[in-house]
């Protein structure tokens, strides 16, 4: 199964059991870099409190780190996606093992992540 930037959000939802909004938020930060809850809200046309809640849920899921109370950053996709997969496996009580689809998701996101941070 092929993964590209157009299908990565869908795969984050199906494979990591993220909500659509969590997937959109994760990809947004990977693509654009560190953001405040206010910036996330503006980019996704949601309220700041919803953006804050989603970003905090991504910290709990293993994909984000909080820089300040309202500023968030993704860890490198290779780590973030595997962390989220590991935590999903724990939640769902399924064995954690190598998953090529998960690896491919992180590979697709890696270039976007690097491009956003080496401007």
C-alpha beads as a LAMMPS data file, in Angstrom:
LAMMPS data file: protein, C-alpha beads

119 atoms
118 bonds

1 atom types
1 bond types

-500.0 500.0 xlo xhi
-500.0 500.0 ylo yhi
-500.0 500.0 zlo zhi

Masses

1 110.0

Atoms # bond

1 1 1 0.000 0.000 0.000
2 1 1 1.482 3.298 -1.100
3 1 1 1.603 6.302 1.165
4 1 1 2.117 9.828 -0.050
5 1 1 1.472 13.285 1.320
6 1 1 -2.104 13.174 0.038
7 1 1 -2.934 10.003 1.999
8 1 1 -0.785 10.472 5.096
9 1 1 -3.556 12.019 7.233
10 1 1 -5.901 9.172 6.323
11 1 1 -3.212 6.636 7.296
12 1 1 -2.593 8.394 10.623
13 1 1 -6.305 7.971 11.359
14 1 1 -6.565 4.360 10.213
15 1 1 -3.234 3.033 11.501
16 1 1 -2.690 5.095 14.667
17 1 1 -6.346 5.607 15.542
18 1 1 -5.948 9.386 15.659
19 1 1 -8.984 11.565 15.113
20 1 1 -9.117 13.451 11.827
21 1 1 -8.401 16.693 13.682
22 1 1 -5.437 15.153 15.505
23 1 1 -4.021 13.948 12.172
24 1 1 -4.506 17.368 10.549
25 1 1 -2.872 19.092 13.533
26 1 1 0.067 16.683 13.577
27 1 1 0.729 17.100 9.839
28 1 1 0.358 20.897 10.124
29 1 1 3.075 21.128 12.788
30 1 1 5.325 18.691 10.916
31 1 1 4.986 20.812 7.757
32 1 1 5.245 24.272 9.313
33 1 1 7.177 23.814 12.543
34 1 1 6.528 25.058 16.068
35 1 1 3.179 26.769 16.559
36 1 1 1.021 28.233 19.264
37 1 1 -2.502 27.011 19.900
38 1 1 -3.682 30.275 18.343
39 1 1 -1.701 29.578 15.133
40 1 1 -3.055 26.035 14.968
41 1 1 -6.594 27.360 15.431
42 1 1 -6.188 29.881 12.606
43 1 1 -4.708 27.330 10.205
44 1 1 -7.396 24.720 10.845
45 1 1 -10.331 27.095 11.369
46 1 1 -11.072 25.842 14.880
47 1 1 -11.211 27.565 18.245
48 1 1 -8.059 28.136 20.244
49 1 1 -9.366 25.986 23.103
50 1 1 -9.984 23.066 20.715
51 1 1 -6.506 23.552 19.231
52 1 1 -5.018 23.517 22.742
53 1 1 -6.945 20.347 23.618
54 1 1 -5.897 18.572 20.396
55 1 1 -2.251 19.571 20.819
56 1 1 -2.246 18.308 24.417
57 1 1 -3.785 15.021 23.261
58 1 1 -0.923 14.696 20.765
59 1 1 1.559 15.188 23.609
60 1 1 -0.167 12.339 25.442
61 1 1 -0.093 10.254 22.246
62 1 1 3.680 10.744 21.903
63 1 1 3.753 12.975 18.831
64 1 1 4.266 16.459 20.267
65 1 1 6.309 18.146 22.919
66 1 1 5.182 21.311 24.607
67 1 1 7.626 24.177 24.340
68 1 1 5.560 26.516 26.525
69 1 1 2.004 26.267 27.854
70 1 1 0.606 27.250 24.471
71 1 1 3.421 26.460 22.031
72 1 1 3.838 23.009 20.504
73 1 1 6.350 21.170 18.347
74 1 1 6.478 17.720 16.802
75 1 1 9.287 15.404 17.628
76 1 1 11.059 14.057 14.539
77 1 1 8.537 11.967 12.540
78 1 1 10.666 8.822 12.843
79 1 1 10.255 9.051 16.618
80 1 1 6.808 10.644 16.764
81 1 1 5.050 8.112 14.548
82 1 1 6.680 5.124 16.265
83 1 1 5.877 6.620 19.697
84 1 1 2.249 7.103 18.698
85 1 1 2.138 3.562 17.285
86 1 1 3.645 2.093 20.473
87 1 1 1.132 3.946 22.659
88 1 1 -1.750 2.908 20.397
89 1 1 -0.616 -0.727 20.706
90 1 1 -0.571 -0.388 24.493
91 1 1 -4.052 1.187 24.520
92 1 1 -5.480 -1.429 22.164
93 1 1 -3.604 -4.268 23.895
94 1 1 -2.028 -5.490 20.680
95 1 1 1.605 -6.602 20.336
96 1 1 4.049 -3.879 19.361
97 1 1 6.145 -5.042 16.418
98 1 1 7.779 -3.677 13.304
99 1 1 5.178 -2.265 10.935
100 1 1 6.250 -1.218 7.436
101 1 1 3.192 0.989 6.968
102 1 1 4.106 2.930 10.113
103 1 1 7.694 3.236 8.870
104 1 1 6.445 4.530 5.516
105 1 1 4.269 7.165 7.209
106 1 1 7.317 8.507 9.020
107 1 1 9.390 8.513 5.822
108 1 1 6.748 10.594 3.997
109 1 1 6.667 13.099 6.864
110 1 1 10.438 13.246 7.383
111 1 1 11.226 15.442 4.366
112 1 1 8.442 17.879 5.249
113 1 1 9.738 18.052 8.805
114 1 1 13.328 18.659 7.715
115 1 1 12.301 21.270 5.117
116 1 1 10.305 23.248 7.700
117 1 1 13.250 23.373 10.092
118 1 1 16.110 24.153 7.725
119 1 1 14.794 27.317 6.108

Bonds

1 1 1 2
2 1 2 3
3 1 3 4
4 1 4 5
5 1 5 6
6 1 6 7
7 1 7 8
8 1 8 9
9 1 9 10
10 1 10 11
11 1 11 12
12 1 12 13
13 1 13 14
14 1 14 15
15 1 15 16
16 1 16 17
17 1 17 18
18 1 18 19
19 1 19 20
20 1 20 21
21 1 21 22
22 1 22 23
23 1 23 24
24 1 24 25
25 1 25 26
26 1 26 27
27 1 27 28
28 1 28 29
29 1 29 30
30 1 30 31
31 1 31 32
32 1 32 33
33 1 33 34
34 1 34 35
35 1 35 36
36 1 36 37
37 1 37 38
38 1 38 39
39 1 39 40
40 1 40 41
41 1 41 42
42 1 42 43
43 1 43 44
44 1 44 45
45 1 45 46
46 1 46 47
47 1 47 48
48 1 48 49
49 1 49 50
50 1 50 51
51 1 51 52
52 1 52 53
53 1 53 54
54 1 54 55
55 1 55 56
56 1 56 57
57 1 57 58
58 1 58 59
59 1 59 60
60 1 60 61
61 1 61 62
62 1 62 63
63 1 63 64
64 1 64 65
65 1 65 66
66 1 66 67
67 1 67 68
68 1 68 69
69 1 69 70
70 1 70 71
71 1 71 72
72 1 72 73
73 1 73 74
74 1 74 75
75 1 75 76
76 1 76 77
77 1 77 78
78 1 78 79
79 1 79 80
80 1 80 81
81 1 81 82
82 1 82 83
83 1 83 84
84 1 84 85
85 1 85 86
86 1 86 87
87 1 87 88
88 1 88 89
89 1 89 90
90 1 90 91
91 1 91 92
92 1 92 93
93 1 93 94
94 1 94 95
95 1 95 96
96 1 96 97
97 1 97 98
98 1 98 99
99 1 99 100
100 1 100 101
101 1 101 102
102 1 102 103
103 1 103 104
104 1 104 105
105 1 105 106
106 1 106 107
107 1 107 108
108 1 108 109
109 1 109 110
110 1 110 111
111 1 111 112
112 1 112 113
113 1 113 114
114 1 114 115
115 1 115 116
116 1 116 117
117 1 117 118
118 1 118 119
